[in-house]
Amino acid sequence: DGGITQSPKYLFRKEGQNVTLSCEQNLNHDAMYWYRQDPGQGLRLIYYSQIVNDFQKGDIAEGYSVSREKKESFPLTVTSAQKNPTAFYLCASSISGNTIYFGEGSWLTVV
Amino acid sequence: QKEVEQNSGPLSVPEGAIASLNCTYSDRVSQSFFWYRQYSGKSPELIMSIYSNGDKEDGRFTAQLNKASQYVSLLIRDSQPSDSATYLCAVNWGNQFYFGTGTSLTVIP
């Protein structure tokens, strides 16, 4: 099946710990995105990438890092510098700015 | 500053009625507009895209675009309880997608 796979679905982070969220797509899409959604809020862009080995900061990039070593993969690391990381994280992809499709999301909670 | 504005609701309609959801955006340059449905705790799923002025129909859904007024709407005919969800408006500027905060819709049986 073609789609976007995010893992893990649920993740718990301790104070001072870095965690990485995985995102893999087999849609052959060029562009990939990471969004954060807080309860009752809209989607806020963290990072996006148009091509391999290149990515740009979105509106709320502080405390996050990404890599794009393969077209299919766009992992997001939530670093200890992100002081309020509890949220729903959505990975998405598109063909060069055309319709954007989402993975199932990952829930991150600080414990 | 690119902004997408939606009335957060909640919007309640009786089953079988027409639900009307509205969205405005700040930049005339945008060419692509999308409506997504998001159930609680789930990721957004695409309902419709629209690129030209006028109406676009798909089953019970109709998207309406007015670029001069910077306005896009979604009509849901014969609303069903399963339509109860949050509806997100999205606008594409270049290679980025901007989302409204969503309108919560409840369809009352």
Backbone of each chain as ProteinMPNN parsed JSONL, in Angstrom:
{"seq_chain_A": "DGGITQSPKYLFRKEGQNVTLSCEQNLNHDAMYWYRQDPGQGLRLIYYSQIVNDFQKGDIAEGYSVSREKKESFPLTVTSAQKNPTAFYLCASSISGNTIYFGEGSWLTVV", "coords_chain_A": {"N_chain_A": [[0.831, -1.193, 0.0], [0.476, 2.253, -0.799], [1.671, 5.08, 0.974], [2.077, 7.111, 3.955], [4.094, 6.506, 6.636], [4.255, 6.761, 10.046], [6.175, 6.479, 12.998], [7.097, 6.077, 16.474], [3.611, 5.483, 17.339], [2.832, 6.355, 19.815], [4.74, 8.064, 22.219], [6.929, 8.57, 24.924], [8.678, 11.046, 26.656], [11.415, 11.734, 28.719], [12.498, 14.347, 30.947], [15.046, 16.373, 29.576], [15.787, 14.618, 27.622], [16.497, 13.508, 24.295], [14.377, 12.709, 21.576], [13.39, 10.759, 18.727], [11.243, 10.948, 15.979], [9.926, 8.901, 13.522], [9.443, 9.061, 9.977], [8.28, 7.783, 7.032], [7.783, 7.565, 3.54], [6.202, 6.122, 0.689], [5.299, 7.185, -1.628], [6.633, 8.461, -3.57], [6.936, 11.173, -3.375], [8.252, 14.494, -3.626], [8.401, 16.536, -1.701], [8.443, 16.924, 1.838], [7.062, 17.256, 5.123], [6.904, 18.472, 8.521], [4.546, 18.887, 11.016], [3.193, 20.396, 13.951], [0.605, 19.869, 16.31], [-1.336, 21.225, 18.735], [-3.696, 20.593, 21.408], [-6.941, 21.438, 20.325], [-5.976, 23.295, 18.599], [-4.63, 24.707, 15.522], [-2.55, 23.497, 12.776], [0.925, 23.768, 12.977], [3.843, 24.631, 11.268], [6.874, 22.915, 11.429], [9.348, 22.004, 10.186], [10.336, 21.753, 6.739], [11.019, 20.017, 3.662], [12.196, 20.096, 0.402], [13.82, 18.713, -1.342], [16.219, 16.001, -1.374], [18.725, 16.112, 1.14], [18.327, 18.766, 1.745], [16.637, 21.221, 3.635], [14.224, 23.366, 5.234], [13.538, 25.747, 7.815], [10.451, 25.967, 9.556], [7.727, 27.734, 11.07], [8.05, 27.194, 13.783], [10.608, 26.085, 14.542], [12.532, 25.98, 16.56], [14.266, 24.017, 18.898], [13.903, 21.657, 17.617], [15.111, 19.224, 15.222], [15.968, 18.036, 11.927], [16.542, 15.629, 9.27], [17.313, 14.81, 5.862], [18.179, 12.447, 4.274], [17.424, 10.515, 2.508], [15.022, 10.245, -0.111], [12.683, 9.079, 0.699], [12.504, 9.333, 3.434], [12.143, 11.246, 6.433], [13.056, 12.055, 9.231], [12.255, 13.378, 12.474], [13.769, 15.009, 15.145], [13.179, 15.638, 18.472], [14.524, 17.785, 20.578], [16.179, 18.28, 23.785], [16.091, 20.937, 24.134], [13.623, 21.823, 23.431], [11.129, 22.978, 25.212], [8.474, 22.521, 25.738], [7.264, 19.986, 24.633], [5.066, 18.292, 24.45], [2.608, 17.125, 22.392], [0.737, 16.548, 19.339], [2.203, 15.112, 16.597], [2.584, 15.545, 13.172], [3.472, 14.124, 10.158], [3.908, 14.867, 6.735], [3.478, 14.745, 3.141], [4.053, 15.863, -0.24], [3.65, 16.435, -3.806], [5.738, 18.573, -4.922], [4.418, 20.932, -3.823], [1.805, 20.482, -4.538], [-1.273, 18.826, -3.644], [-1.314, 17.994, -0.199], [-0.561, 15.245, 1.859], [-1.168, 13.297, 4.796], [0.519, 11.436, 7.387], [-0.384, 9.073, 9.989], [0.168, 10.2, 12.383], [1.944, 11.044, 15.45], [1.93, 10.751, 18.922], [3.366, 12.64, 21.411], [4.473, 12.682, 24.681], [5.568, 14.327, 27.592], [7.131, 13.026, 30.435]], "CA_chain_A": [[0.0, 0.0, 0.0], [1.194, 3.51, -0.781], [1.262, 5.942, 2.064], [3.056, 7.731, 4.84], [4.131, 5.741, 7.881], [4.912, 7.407, 11.17], [6.35, 5.646, 14.181], [6.0, 5.297, 17.031], [2.342, 6.205, 17.448], [2.866, 6.988, 21.139], [6.108, 8.153, 22.71], [7.059, 9.323, 26.159], [10.013, 11.613, 26.783], [11.788, 12.245, 30.032], [13.143, 15.651, 30.915], [16.438, 16.37, 29.149], [16.035, 13.527, 26.68], [16.16, 13.692, 22.888], [13.633, 11.599, 20.982], [13.269, 10.878, 17.276], [10.031, 10.441, 15.356], [10.216, 8.414, 12.181], [8.461, 9.276, 8.922], [8.667, 7.148, 5.781], [6.717, 7.589, 2.534], [6.488, 5.386, -0.554], [4.479, 7.837, -2.652], [7.56, 9.124, -4.489], [6.754, 12.619, -3.268], [9.488, 15.244, -3.435], [8.368, 17.385, -0.515], [7.987, 16.347, 3.1], [6.791, 18.296, 6.114], [6.531, 18.129, 9.881], [3.667, 19.84, 11.681], [2.826, 20.141, 15.343], [-0.758, 20.272, 16.614], [-1.688, 21.21, 20.152], [-5.153, 20.377, 21.563], [-7.818, 22.534, 19.936], [-5.238, 24.272, 17.791], [-4.337, 24.353, 14.146], [-1.262, 22.885, 12.485], [2.032, 24.712, 12.861], [4.922, 24.011, 10.511], [8.153, 22.838, 12.131], [10.361, 21.955, 9.142], [9.944, 21.13, 5.497], [12.117, 19.67, 2.769], [11.758, 19.95, -0.996], [14.673, 17.724, -2.004], [17.158, 15.307, -0.494], [19.851, 16.88, 1.685], [17.988, 20.179, 1.9], [15.414, 21.439, 4.399], [14.048, 24.737, 5.701], [12.792, 25.922, 9.055], [9.112, 26.516, 9.516], [7.427, 28.791, 12.027], [8.363, 26.835, 15.171], [11.704, 25.12, 14.415], [13.418, 25.959, 17.716], [14.146, 22.825, 19.728], [13.705, 20.504, 16.731], [16.052, 19.071, 14.114], [15.548, 17.049, 10.933], [17.497, 15.263, 8.233], [16.655, 14.257, 4.668], [19.246, 11.713, 3.577], [16.77, 9.744, 1.453], [13.764, 10.853, -0.549], [11.558, 8.445, 1.374], [12.579, 9.426, 4.882], [12.288, 12.605, 6.966], [12.891, 11.93, 10.679], [12.236, 14.587, 13.303], [14.284, 14.852, 16.498], [12.741, 16.625, 19.447], [15.666, 17.873, 21.473], [15.914, 18.742, 25.147], [15.897, 22.391, 24.084], [12.186, 22.069, 23.243], [10.68, 22.947, 26.604], [7.072, 22.108, 25.843], [7.117, 19.15, 23.444], [3.856, 17.47, 24.447], [1.764, 17.52, 21.27], [0.481, 15.579, 18.273], [3.112, 15.457, 15.51], [2.103, 15.048, 11.887], [4.353, 14.148, 9.001], [3.126, 14.965, 5.516], [4.263, 14.832, 1.914], [3.328, 16.35, -1.412], [4.43, 16.545, -5.035], [6.111, 19.945, -5.245], [3.431, 21.927, -3.466], [0.449, 20.043, -4.831], [-2.005, 18.33, -2.486], [-0.51, 17.456, 0.886], [-1.162, 14.077, 2.502], [-0.632, 13.136, 6.134], [0.614, 10.177, 8.084], [-1.373, 8.9, 11.052], [0.527, 11.035, 13.526], [2.62, 10.499, 16.633], [1.641, 11.482, 20.149], [4.528, 12.735, 22.277], [4.145, 13.176, 26.019], [6.684, 14.45, 28.525], [6.824, 12.424, 31.74]], "C_chain_A": [[0.865, 1.242, 0.0], [0.722, 4.363, 0.363], [2.427, 6.496, 2.84], [2.97, 7.012, 6.178], [4.91, 6.497, 8.934], [5.051, 6.398, 12.315], [7.26, 6.339, 15.171], [4.724, 6.125, 17.074], [2.274, 6.962, 18.779], [4.295, 6.952, 21.656], [6.125, 9.014, 23.967], [8.507, 9.777, 26.292], [10.252, 12.082, 28.213], [12.468, 13.596, 29.881], [14.599, 15.499, 30.484], [16.78, 15.316, 28.104], [15.701, 13.964, 25.259], [15.369, 12.478, 22.419], [13.474, 11.855, 19.486], [11.989, 10.218, 16.801], [10.354, 10.082, 13.916], [9.085, 8.745, 11.223], [9.008, 8.707, 7.617], [7.488, 7.22, 4.807], [7.159, 6.827, 1.285], [5.629, 5.909, -1.694], [5.321, 8.512, -3.732], [7.356, 10.643, -4.505], [8.089, 13.311, -3.011], [9.532, 15.945, -2.081], [7.839, 16.632, 0.696], [7.955, 17.435, 4.16], [6.591, 17.677, 7.502], [5.707, 19.275, 10.454], [3.479, 19.407, 13.138], [1.407, 20.638, 15.552], [-0.978, 20.126, 18.118], [-3.207, 21.112, 20.284], [-5.965, 21.611, 21.216], [-7.164, 23.589, 19.07], [-5.063, 23.788, 16.359], [-2.967, 23.715, 14.006], [-0.203, 23.969, 12.327], [3.228, 23.987, 12.26], [6.231, 24.075, 11.292], [9.306, 22.93, 11.128], [9.728, 21.41, 7.872], [11.157, 20.941, 4.602], [11.56, 19.457, 1.372], [12.563, 18.889, -1.739], [15.599, 17.09, -0.98], [18.31, 16.237, -0.12], [19.586, 18.376, 1.763], [16.683, 20.294, 2.682], [15.405, 22.87, 4.927], [13.25, 24.759, 7.001], [11.393, 26.448, 8.761], [8.947, 27.564, 10.605], [7.895, 28.489, 13.45], [9.506, 25.822, 15.223], [12.575, 25.001, 15.667], [13.166, 24.735, 18.591], [13.925, 21.549, 18.936], [14.848, 20.436, 15.721], [15.546, 17.965, 13.195], [16.733, 16.684, 10.055], [16.709, 14.723, 7.049], [17.743, 13.597, 3.816], [18.706, 10.864, 2.433], [15.446, 10.409, 1.114], [12.597, 10.343, 0.286], [11.455, 8.776, 2.862], [12.838, 10.851, 5.37], [12.084, 12.549, 8.483], [12.988, 13.272, 11.397], [12.773, 14.254, 14.693], [13.789, 16.002, 17.358], [13.829, 16.683, 20.514], [15.245, 18.364, 22.863], [15.704, 20.251, 25.202], [14.428, 22.772, 23.87], [11.52, 21.879, 24.597], [9.238, 22.478, 26.777], [6.719, 21.189, 24.675], [5.844, 18.33, 23.389], [2.889, 17.966, 23.389], [1.546, 16.322, 20.356], [1.32, 16.013, 17.072], [2.672, 14.762, 14.224], [3.17, 15.216, 10.822], [3.473, 14.161, 7.751], [4.052, 14.995, 4.312], [3.394, 15.343, 0.78], [4.255, 16.297, -2.626], [4.593, 18.025, -5.313], [4.999, 20.956, -5.007], [2.017, 21.6, -3.867], [-0.129, 19.417, -3.57], [-1.107, 17.659, -1.462], [-1.276, 16.329, 1.567], [-0.432, 13.82, 3.817], [-0.464, 11.682, 6.533], [-0.387, 10.141, 9.217], [-1.029, 9.668, 12.317], [1.212, 10.288, 14.643], [2.312, 11.392, 17.827], [2.883, 11.458, 21.033], [4.095, 13.354, 23.6], [5.412, 13.243, 26.857], [6.274, 13.891, 29.866], [7.87, 12.851, 32.763]], "O_chain_A": [[1.871, 1.3, 0.706], [-0.463, 4.383, 0.697], [3.588, 6.375, 2.45], [1.898, 6.923, 6.778], [6.078, 6.833, 8.741], [4.163, 5.58, 12.559], [8.121, 7.119, 14.763], [4.76, 7.338, 16.866], [1.73, 8.063, 18.854], [4.979, 5.934, 21.546], [5.439, 10.032, 24.062], [9.439, 9.003, 26.073], [9.406, 12.735, 28.825], [12.955, 13.939, 28.804], [15.305, 14.609, 30.96], [17.946, 15.148, 27.747], [14.739, 14.701, 25.04], [15.658, 11.35, 22.818], [13.428, 12.999, 19.035], [11.685, 9.083, 17.166], [10.975, 10.857, 13.188], [7.913, 8.716, 11.598], [10.076, 9.109, 7.157], [6.343, 6.973, 5.187], [8.321, 6.879, 0.881], [5.276, 5.167, -2.611], [4.784, 9.067, -4.691], [7.577, 11.303, -5.52], [8.942, 12.799, -2.286], [10.559, 15.95, -1.403], [6.92, 15.818, 0.596], [8.714, 18.404, 4.106], [6.171, 16.528, 7.638], [6.089, 20.444, 10.396], [3.591, 18.232, 13.489], [1.034, 21.695, 15.042], [-0.824, 19.044, 18.686], [-3.932, 21.506, 19.369], [-5.717, 22.698, 21.739], [-7.736, 24.654, 18.836], [-5.311, 22.627, 16.035], [-2.302, 23.428, 15.002], [-0.411, 24.961, 11.629], [3.582, 22.884, 12.678], [6.644, 25.138, 11.754], [10.141, 23.831, 11.215], [8.722, 20.702, 7.914], [12.18, 21.608, 4.759], [10.583, 18.734, 1.181], [12.054, 18.244, -2.656], [15.742, 17.584, 0.138], [18.797, 17.025, -0.931], [20.525, 19.168, 1.84], [15.735, 19.553, 2.425], [16.453, 23.504, 5.049], [12.403, 23.901, 7.245], [11.182, 27.254, 7.854], [9.916, 28.205, 11.013], [8.113, 29.408, 14.24], [9.38, 24.795, 15.891], [13.29, 24.01, 15.818], [12.033, 24.445, 18.976], [13.776, 20.475, 19.518], [15.473, 21.448, 15.402], [14.802, 17.079, 13.615], [17.779, 17.332, 10.087], [15.587, 14.242, 7.202], [18.16, 14.124, 2.784], [19.437, 10.532, 1.5], [14.829, 11.056, 1.959], [11.642, 11.075, 0.55], [10.422, 8.521, 3.481], [13.65, 11.574, 4.792], [11.031, 12.959, 8.969], [13.712, 14.173, 10.974], [12.29, 13.327, 15.344], [13.955, 17.174, 17.02], [14.021, 15.726, 21.264], [14.114, 18.8, 23.074], [15.201, 20.779, 26.193], [14.042, 23.917, 24.103], [11.367, 20.753, 25.07], [8.844, 22.078, 27.872], [5.941, 21.584, 23.806], [5.564, 17.719, 22.358], [2.401, 19.093, 23.468], [2.092, 15.24, 20.569], [1.177, 17.133, 16.582], [2.423, 13.556, 14.2], [3.7, 16.307, 10.614], [2.415, 13.533, 7.724], [5.252, 15.237, 4.439], [2.167, 15.268, 0.83], [5.469, 16.137, -2.497], [3.699, 18.663, -5.871], [4.676, 21.748, -5.892], [1.103, 22.367, -3.565], [0.501, 19.486, -2.514], [-0.243, 16.855, -1.812], [-2.476, 16.439, 1.821], [0.763, 14.088, 3.941], [-1.204, 10.808, 6.082], [-1.16, 11.083, 9.391], [-1.854, 9.772, 13.224], [1.086, 9.07, 14.775], [2.418, 12.616, 17.755], [3.394, 10.389, 21.367], [3.445, 14.399, 23.637], [6.232, 12.325, 26.833], [5.211, 14.225, 30.389], [7.795, 12.452, 33.926]]}, "seq_chain_B": "QKEVEQNSGPLSVPEGAIASLNCTYSDRVSQSFFWYRQYSGKSPELIMSIYSNGDKEDGRFTAQLNKASQYVSLLIRDSQPSDSATYLCAVNWGNQFYFGTGTSLTVIP", "coords_chain_B": {"N_chain_B": [[2.871, 38.469, 6.268], [1.302, 35.446, 6.173], [-1.939, 34.357, 6.453], [-4.569, 32.204, 7.477], [-7.898, 32.124, 8.06], [-10.475, 30.846, 10.061], [-13.769, 30.348, 11.315], [-13.985, 29.173, 14.513], [-16.132, 27.855, 15.571], [-18.194, 26.082, 17.982], [-20.05, 24.564, 15.301], [-23.302, 23.604, 14.877], [-25.568, 21.43, 13.324], [-28.699, 20.052, 12.269], [-29.285, 16.591, 11.456], [-29.318, 15.86, 8.007], [-29.437, 18.452, 7.168], [-27.892, 21.372, 5.563], [-24.515, 22.03, 5.972], [-22.404, 24.795, 6.372], [-19.241, 25.935, 5.858], [-16.652, 28.259, 6.381], [-13.834, 30.151, 5.116], [-11.172, 32.428, 5.111], [-8.382, 34.028, 3.517], [-5.115, 35.549, 3.507], [-3.421, 36.348, 1.414], [-3.302, 37.218, -1.936], [-1.871, 35.816, -3.816], [-1.911, 33.09, -3.701], [-2.718, 29.923, -5.202], [-3.828, 27.465, -4.771], [-6.172, 25.543, -2.955], [-7.533, 23.87, -0.143], [-9.639, 21.503, 1.536], [-9.776, 19.778, 4.574], [-10.727, 17.037, 6.623], [-10.82, 16.292, 10.042], [-10.976, 13.914, 12.408], [-11.419, 13.519, 15.935], [-8.382, 13.029, 17.554], [-7.205, 11.899, 15.367], [-5.422, 11.964, 12.18], [-5.464, 14.616, 9.679], [-7.622, 14.266, 6.834], [-7.903, 14.448, 3.32], [-10.554, 16.187, 1.823], [-11.412, 17.814, -0.359], [-9.945, 19.572, -3.124], [-9.43, 22.785, -4.601], [-8.941, 24.972, -7.32], [-9.702, 26.92, -9.102], [-11.78, 29.805, -9.608], [-15.193, 29.672, -8.544], [-17.507, 26.917, -8.278], [-16.978, 23.601, -7.049], [-17.945, 20.323, -7.156], [-18.31, 17.312, -5.266], [-19.806, 14.536, -4.715], [-21.577, 14.747, -1.739], [-20.339, 17.061, -1.06], [-19.441, 20.445, -1.669], [-17.135, 22.703, -2.816], [-16.384, 26.15, -2.76], [-14.897, 28.853, -4.375], [-13.672, 32.125, -4.25], [-11.592, 34.209, -5.481], [-11.222, 36.949, -5.697], [-12.434, 37.988, -3.458], [-10.975, 36.638, -1.626], [-11.718, 34.196, -0.406], [-12.899, 31.069, 0.616], [-15.109, 28.333, 0.674], [-16.895, 25.554, 2.154], [-19.506, 23.419, 1.505], [-21.666, 21.104, 2.971], [-23.923, 18.856, 2.049], [-27.013, 17.256, 3.046], [-26.236, 16.49, 5.692], [-24.606, 14.169, 7.852], [-24.41, 12.275, 10.918], [-21.878, 11.122, 10.978], [-20.345, 13.025, 9.781], [-19.532, 14.697, 11.719], [-16.901, 16.425, 12.963], [-13.692, 18.101, 12.913], [-13.051, 20.643, 10.609], [-10.582, 21.567, 8.432], [-9.195, 24.278, 6.753], [-6.929, 24.795, 4.127], [-4.229, 26.502, 2.574], [-2.118, 26.926, -0.165], [0.979, 28.361, -0.506], [3.463, 28.938, -2.62], [5.795, 26.57, -1.86], [4.806, 25.908, 0.584], [2.313, 25.003, 2.977], [-0.42, 26.442, 4.55], [-2.48, 26.377, 7.369], [-5.806, 26.837, 8.611], [-7.259, 27.221, 11.916], [-9.342, 25.535, 12.136], [-12.783, 24.422, 11.994], [-15.159, 23.27, 14.191], [-17.564, 20.865, 13.695], [-20.736, 19.653, 14.502], [-23.107, 17.224, 13.9], [-26.377, 16.766, 14.532], [-28.31, 14.023, 15.424]], "CA_chain_B": [[2.344, 37.417, 7.129], [0.25, 34.707, 5.497], [-2.879, 33.874, 7.459], [-5.788, 31.515, 7.064], [-8.823, 32.34, 9.155], [-11.721, 30.084, 10.081], [-14.58, 30.435, 12.518], [-13.712, 27.926, 15.235], [-17.363, 27.168, 15.938], [-18.695, 24.939, 17.231], [-21.194, 24.683, 14.426], [-24.204, 22.458, 15.036], [-26.656, 21.368, 12.352], [-29.451, 18.789, 12.383], [-29.068, 15.613, 10.402], [-30.031, 16.133, 6.774], [-29.319, 19.868, 6.812], [-26.661, 21.797, 4.891], [-23.515, 22.688, 6.819], [-21.616, 25.75, 5.604], [-17.98, 26.244, 6.54], [-16.039, 29.382, 5.67], [-12.398, 30.35, 5.31], [-10.575, 33.55, 4.389], [-6.925, 33.97, 3.507], [-4.583, 36.914, 3.491], [-2.532, 36.678, 0.296], [-3.959, 36.95, -3.224], [-0.993, 35.087, -4.723], [-2.145, 31.658, -3.621], [-3.44, 29.32, -6.313], [-4.353, 26.147, -4.425], [-6.942, 25.6, -1.723], [-7.886, 22.5, 0.236], [-10.404, 21.234, 2.747], [-9.461, 18.521, 5.225], [-11.561, 16.65, 7.763], [-10.022, 15.675, 11.088], [-11.69, 13.368, 13.548], [-10.677, 13.688, 17.178], [-7.285, 12.099, 17.777], [-6.741, 11.328, 14.1], [-4.763, 12.917, 11.29], [-6.372, 15.192, 8.676], [-7.783, 13.557, 5.561], [-8.331, 15.365, 2.279], [-11.908, 16.114, 1.292], [-11.454, 18.399, -1.688], [-9.057, 20.657, -3.507], [-10.027, 23.671, -5.597], [-7.898, 25.824, -7.841], [-10.279, 27.973, -9.939], [-12.981, 30.462, -9.099], [-16.442, 28.988, -8.815], [-17.888, 25.781, -7.452], [-16.528, 22.26, -7.407], [-18.793, 19.392, -6.413], [-17.878, 15.928, -5.162], [-20.776, 13.879, -3.855], [-22.329, 15.68, -0.891], [-19.481, 18.199, -0.751], [-19.197, 21.466, -2.675], [-16.197, 23.764, -2.451], [-16.602, 27.385, -3.501], [-13.725, 29.717, -4.307], [-13.782, 33.484, -4.764], [-10.253, 34.761, -5.284], [-11.308, 38.403, -5.539], [-12.792, 38.225, -2.058], [-10.052, 35.837, -0.819], [-12.709, 33.456, 0.378], [-13.192, 29.709, 0.152], [-16.091, 27.727, 1.566], [-17.252, 24.149, 1.954], [-20.884, 23.082, 1.833], [-21.934, 19.677, 3.126], [-25.36, 18.63, 1.927], [-27.526, 16.047, 3.698], [-25.248, 16.204, 6.743], [-24.771, 12.931, 8.602], [-23.652, 12.276, 12.181], [-20.479, 10.763, 10.702], [-19.642, 14.241, 9.338], [-19.094, 15.434, 12.909], [-15.434, 16.447, 12.946], [-13.132, 19.433, 12.702], [-12.741, 20.856, 9.198], [-9.434, 22.458, 8.278], [-8.954, 24.931, 5.469], [-5.499, 24.923, 3.871], [-3.881, 27.321, 1.415], [-0.752, 26.69, -0.595], [1.768, 29.482, -0.999], [4.742, 28.38, -3.038], [5.947, 25.187, -1.428], [4.34, 25.753, 1.95], [0.878, 24.921, 3.209], [-0.841, 27.109, 5.773], [-3.763, 25.835, 7.799], [-6.608, 27.512, 9.608], [-7.357, 26.494, 13.187], [-10.394, 24.523, 12.018], [-14.15, 24.636, 12.484], [-15.736, 22.049, 14.74], [-18.93, 20.628, 13.238], [-21.501, 18.571, 15.118], [-24.365, 16.933, 13.231], [-27.258, 16.223, 15.579], [-29.265, 13.045, 14.844]], "C_chain_B": [[1.166, 36.745, 6.423], [-0.653, 34.084, 6.558], [-4.082, 33.218, 6.805], [-6.726, 31.553, 8.264], [-10.075, 31.494, 8.98], [-12.456, 30.4, 11.372], [-14.449, 29.107, 13.262], [-14.957, 27.151, 15.619], [-17.513, 27.113, 17.452], [-19.933, 25.272, 16.414], [-22.035, 23.417, 14.581], [-25.312, 22.536, 14.007], [-27.415, 20.067, 12.578], [-29.126, 17.865, 11.226], [-29.933, 15.924, 9.194], [-29.933, 17.572, 6.312], [-28.029, 20.129, 6.032], [-25.759, 22.485, 5.899], [-22.651, 23.569, 5.928], [-20.403, 26.181, 6.411], [-17.219, 27.275, 5.711], [-14.572, 29.571, 6.047], [-11.968, 31.573, 4.511], [-9.065, 33.452, 4.493], [-6.365, 35.332, 3.144], [-3.848, 37.308, 2.222], [-3.169, 36.258, -1.026], [-3.15, 36.031, -4.14], [-1.327, 33.603, -4.777], [-3.018, 31.131, -4.752], [-4.174, 28.042, -5.943], [-4.99, 26.191, -3.051], [-7.496, 24.214, -1.427], [-8.772, 22.505, 1.471], [-10.052, 19.841, 3.26], [-10.454, 18.297, 6.366], [-10.655, 15.95, 8.775], [-10.923, 15.212, 12.224], [-10.792, 13.473, 14.774], [-9.618, 12.607, 17.343], [-6.709, 11.472, 16.529], [-6.054, 12.401, 13.258], [-5.757, 13.453, 10.265], [-6.428, 14.334, 7.42], [-8.389, 14.523, 4.549], [-9.778, 15.11, 1.88], [-11.915, 16.594, -0.153], [-10.325, 19.397, -1.869], [-9.774, 21.503, -4.548], [-8.993, 24.682, -6.016], [-8.447, 27.035, -8.626], [-11.497, 28.577, -9.265], [-14.235, 29.677, -9.466], [-16.659, 27.83, -7.863], [-17.271, 24.497, -7.982], [-17.277, 21.275, -6.522], [-18.193, 17.994, -6.42], [-18.809, 15.242, -4.166], [-21.574, 14.894, -3.06], [-21.561, 16.955, -0.593], [-19.369, 19.142, -1.951], [-18.237, 22.497, -2.12], [-16.458, 24.96, -3.347], [-15.4, 28.295, -3.297], [-14.024, 31.058, -4.947], [-12.459, 34.185, -4.49], [-10.295, 36.269, -5.076], [-11.612, 38.773, -4.089], [-11.892, 37.448, -1.095], [-10.828, 34.963, 0.165], [-12.903, 32.089, -0.249], [-14.136, 29.071, 1.163], [-16.311, 26.264, 1.217], [-18.694, 23.967, 2.398], [-21.007, 21.565, 1.924], [-23.441, 19.497, 3.1], [-25.736, 17.335, 2.626], [-26.552, 15.584, 4.793], [-25.623, 14.958, 7.539], [-24.001, 13.022, 9.921], [-22.178, 11.931, 11.982], [-19.668, 11.937, 10.154], [-19.145, 15.063, 10.521], [-17.583, 15.301, 13.056], [-14.99, 17.901, 12.935], [-12.697, 19.547, 11.25], [-11.67, 21.938, 9.078], [-9.369, 22.987, 6.857], [-7.445, 25.088, 5.308], [-5.271, 25.691, 2.577], [-2.41, 27.08, 1.103], [-0.13, 27.969, -1.117], [3.137, 28.957, -1.342], [4.807, 26.924, -2.639], [5.477, 24.939, -0.007], [2.818, 25.728, 2.0], [0.561, 25.56, 4.548], [-2.255, 26.659, 6.1], [-4.481, 26.805, 8.738], [-6.682, 26.661, 10.863], [-8.499, 25.489, 13.189], [-11.725, 24.966, 12.578], [-14.697, 23.302, 12.95], [-17.199, 21.949, 14.345], [-19.533, 19.451, 13.996], [-22.817, 18.423, 14.376], [-25.244, 16.179, 14.225], [-28.282, 15.274, 14.96], [-30.704, 13.451, 15.113]], "O_chain_B": [[0.163, 37.389, 6.116], [-0.186, 33.373, 7.448], [-4.542, 33.623, 5.737], [-6.387, 31.074, 9.346], [-10.657, 31.434, 7.897], [-11.837, 30.684, 12.397], [-14.76, 28.048, 12.717], [-14.891, 25.967, 15.949], [-17.018, 27.999, 18.148], [-20.741, 26.128, 16.776], [-21.534, 22.302, 14.434], [-25.929, 23.587, 13.832], [-26.832, 19.082, 13.031], [-28.739, 18.312, 10.147], [-31.122, 16.214, 9.324], [-30.307, 17.886, 5.182], [-27.194, 19.241, 5.862], [-26.18, 23.409, 6.596], [-22.217, 23.144, 4.857], [-20.53, 26.724, 7.509], [-17.153, 27.171, 4.486], [-14.136, 29.204, 7.138], [-12.361, 31.729, 3.355], [-8.532, 32.869, 5.437], [-7.051, 36.164, 2.55], [-3.665, 38.499, 1.972], [-3.528, 35.096, -1.215], [-3.677, 35.523, -5.13], [-1.061, 32.936, -5.777], [-3.942, 31.808, -5.204], [-5.036, 27.577, -6.689], [-4.452, 26.777, -2.112], [-7.88, 23.476, -2.335], [-8.674, 23.382, 2.33], [-10.029, 18.866, 2.509], [-10.947, 19.242, 6.982], [-9.826, 15.117, 8.406], [-11.549, 16.02, 12.909], [-9.566, 13.51, 14.663], [-9.919, 11.415, 17.28], [-5.828, 10.615, 16.607], [-6.099, 13.588, 13.582], [-6.781, 12.821, 10.006], [-5.428, 13.755, 6.996], [-9.273, 15.314, 4.878], [-10.178, 13.973, 1.631], [-12.361, 15.886, -1.056], [-9.82, 19.983, -0.91], [-10.622, 21.004, -5.288], [-8.248, 25.2, -5.184], [-7.756, 28.039, -8.794], [-12.157, 27.932, -8.451], [-14.33, 29.097, -10.548], [-16.071, 27.772, -6.783], [-17.07, 24.327, -9.185], [-17.248, 21.378, -5.296], [-17.642, 17.542, -7.424], [-18.635, 15.345, -2.952], [-22.181, 15.8, -3.632], [-22.09, 17.848, 0.069], [-19.223, 18.703, -3.091], [-18.492, 23.095, -1.075], [-16.721, 24.811, -4.54], [-14.941, 28.483, -2.17], [-14.565, 31.124, -6.051], [-12.234, 34.695, -3.392], [-9.469, 36.808, -4.34], [-11.095, 39.762, -3.571], [-12.029, 37.583, 0.12], [-10.616, 34.996, 1.377], [-13.051, 31.954, -1.463], [-13.976, 29.252, 2.37], [-15.959, 25.804, 0.13], [-19.06, 24.315, 3.52], [-20.513, 20.837, 1.063], [-24.147, 19.93, 4.01], [-24.912, 16.435, 2.785], [-26.11, 14.435, 4.806], [-26.79, 14.725, 7.855], [-23.035, 13.779, 10.018], [-21.324, 12.398, 12.736], [-18.442, 11.857, 10.07], [-18.408, 16.031, 10.332], [-17.058, 14.204, 13.249], [-15.814, 18.815, 12.946], [-12.047, 18.646, 10.721], [-11.833, 23.061, 9.554], [-9.475, 22.235, 5.889], [-6.758, 25.473, 6.254], [-6.021, 25.548, 1.611], [-1.57, 27.036, 2.002], [-0.642, 28.587, -2.05], [3.897, 28.57, -0.455], [3.958, 26.129, -3.041], [5.725, 23.87, 0.549], [2.135, 26.344, 1.182], [1.197, 25.257, 5.558], [-3.115, 26.572, 5.223], [-3.857, 27.495, 9.544], [-6.226, 25.518, 10.876], [-8.627, 24.687, 14.114], [-11.796, 25.773, 13.505], [-14.702, 22.323, 12.203], [-17.986, 22.851, 14.63], [-18.919, 18.391, 14.114], [-23.564, 19.392, 14.237], [-24.891, 15.096, 14.693], [-29.038, 15.67, 14.073], [-31.63, 12.751, 14.702]]}, "name": "protein", "num_of_chains": 2, "seq": "DGGITQSPKYLFRKEGQNVTLSCEQNLNHDAMYWYRQDPGQGLRLIYYSQIVNDFQKGDIAEGYSVSREKKESFPLTVTSAQKNPTAFYLCASSISGNTIYFGEGSWLTVVQKEVEQNSGPLSVPEGAIASLNCTYSDRVSQSFFWYRQYSGKSPELIMSIYSNGDKEDGRFTAQLNKASQYVSLLIRDSQPSDSATYLCAVNWGNQFYFGTGTSLTVIP"}
